[in-house]
Amino acid sequence: MRLVQTYNTFGGEKRNAGFSSKRSLFKFWNDALEVHSKNYDVTVYTDEEGYEYIHNKINAKIEIIDFELIDDRFFNIGKFQVHLEQNEPYLMVDVDVILYDKITKLDSDVYCEMIRGGHNGLYCNHFNIRPTRIGIPCSGLLGFRSPEFAKKYASSAIEKIKNVELDKVTFDAMWHIEEVYLANLIEDNNLSVKTFEKFTHLQGGKK
């Protein structure tokens, strides 16, 4: 099973992926890769500047990708572009995640970190999406049985980002297009959803 990660440095300007230091980034990332490499075929997608920064510091297959300049205010934009590179079932986990589950076959259309509740209407009109009925699929960990569906999701999300008019891009705006929109497509296509069981995710201030 493939496991992919996105490390977009935005031309070298954002290199520590939200971690407080270079040391803490590579300590956690290498610990994660030690676990992941036992269970998965791991590929890290990065830009040229990212490759120069990490190629001799992590033990993983690295592919250089030319991240299209779309709107760098969306720091999750690179993940959509990496979805477009996949041609078989796969998992995508953030670099601040350790996934302990060993999944050899995806028995659900979509996997996600968890399904959470909460208000999700603030940015729906901006992106021409609707509040979700199933809850919000958190995207720190994702899995897709159909790469074709994932590409449809990613390409249409990119188009929405290209066409949205926002004076300020907030964290709420980013999870609306990444997570609420994914929920819309899950609902529209009547897809099954499953959550991962055992993982560590260093969100926000945990890094």
N, C-alpha and C positions, 0 to 999 in steps of 0.2 A: 504494500500500500504506500502510495506517495504521500509525503508530508512536505508542504511548501511553506516558506516564510518570506516575508517582504521586508527588505531593509532599504528604504528609500532615503537617501541623505539630502535630497533636493540640491544636488550639485555640490555636496560637501558641507552645506550650511547646518545640517541637523544630523550630527553623527552619533549621538549617544542614546537615541531612541527613547528619550524621556527619562533615562536613568540619571542619577545624580552625578555620576562620574564615569569615565572610561573604564576604570577598574571594576566598578560594580556591574557595568554592562557585560563585560567579557567573563566575569566570574559567573554570573547567573546564566548567560547564554551557553557557555561551555558545559555547565552542569546540566542544562536542558538538553543540549545536543548529545551528551553521553547517554541520557535516557532515550531520546528519540531514535538515535541511530541503532539501538538494539531492536527496535520494533518497526522501523519505517525506512523507506528510501527518501532521504532528506535532501531537498534542494533549497538554497537560499538565493533569492533574486535581489539583485542590487544594481545600482548605477556604477559608473566607472570610478567615481570618487569613493563610493562605499567599498568597492572591491579593493582599492588601494589601502583602505583603512582596516579591513578585516581579514584579508586573504591569508595572512600569516598568524592570525590570532584565534581563529576558530577552526574546528575540524569538521568541515562539511563541504559538499559539492556546491559550488557557487556559479551562478549564471548572471552575466551582465545583461541588463535590459536598459533600453533607451526610454526612460519614462517620459512620455509626452507632457509638455508643459500645458496644463489645462487651467488649473486654479490652485496654486500652492497654499492657499489658505486652508484647503481641505487636506490635512496631513494624512488622511486615510486614502487619498486618491490612488496611491501606488498599488494598494491591494486590489482595486478593481482591474488595474492593468495586468497584474499577475494572474488573476482569474482567467483573463483572455488567453493566456499561454498554455492552459491545461487541456489535455486531450484524453484523459482517462480519469476514473474516480480518484478523488484526492481529499486530503485534509489540509486546511490552512490554519496555522496558529501564529499568533503574534510572538515577537521575540522576547516578550516578558512573560511567557507561558512555559510551564513544564507539563506535558501531557503524559500521564502514567498509564492510561488505558492502552491496551494493545488491540487494535481493530484490524482484522485481516480482510473483512468484507463489509461493505456498507449495506446494512439491511433496512435503511430508511433513506428517503430521497434527500433529506437535509439533516445534518447534525449541527448543533450549536452549543454554545457554552451553557446557556440556560434560557428559559422563557420567563421574562419578568413583566410585571404590570407597570402601571404608571401612565400619566398623561402623555399622549403622543400626537396632539393635534396642532401644536404651535407652528410647525414648519410645513405641514401637509399641503397647504394651498400654494406655497412657494414652489414646491416640487411636483405639484399635480398628483399627489398621492392621497390616500385616505387613512384615517386612524385604523389600526389593526383590530380585528376581532379575536385573534388567537393569542395575543400578547406579543411582546417584543423579543425577537430572537437575538440574544447578545452575540456579538461577532468577534470576540477575542479568540474564539475557537470556532471554526466552521468545517463542515464536510459536505461534499456534493457527490451524489451517486452519478448524476448526469452532468458531464462537462458542458454539454450543449445548453442545459438550463443555466448553469453558472455563467456561461458566456453571454447569454441573453440578459441575465440579471446585471452583469457588469457593464456591458455595452450600453444598455438603456440607462443605467445609473450615471454613467459618464456623460451621456447626452443631456440628462437632466441637470447635471452640474454645469455643463457648458452653457446652458440656456437660462439658468436661474439668475435672478438679480437680487443680490444681498449686499447691503452696505457693510455688514460685519458677519463673518462666519464664526458661529459659536460651536461649542461641543454638541449642543442640542441639534444644531443643523446637520452636523456630521453623522450623528447616529440616526437621525431621521432618514437620510438618504441611504445609509448602509443597512439599517436594521428594520425600520418601519417599512421601507420599500420592499425589502426582502420578504417581510410578512405578507405584504400585498400579493406578491407573486406566488407565494406558497398557497395563499387562499384561492387565488384565481385558477391555479393549476391543480388544486385539491391534492397537494403533496403531503407525504408523511414527514414528521419531524421527530427527532430523537435528540436527547442531550447527552453530552459526555458525562462520565461518572467521577473520575478521579484526576484532578489536575491542580496546579498552582498557578494563579494569575496575579502578577504584581501590578495592579491597577493604580494609577494616580500616584499618591504620596507614598505608596509601598515601595516605590523604586528609589 
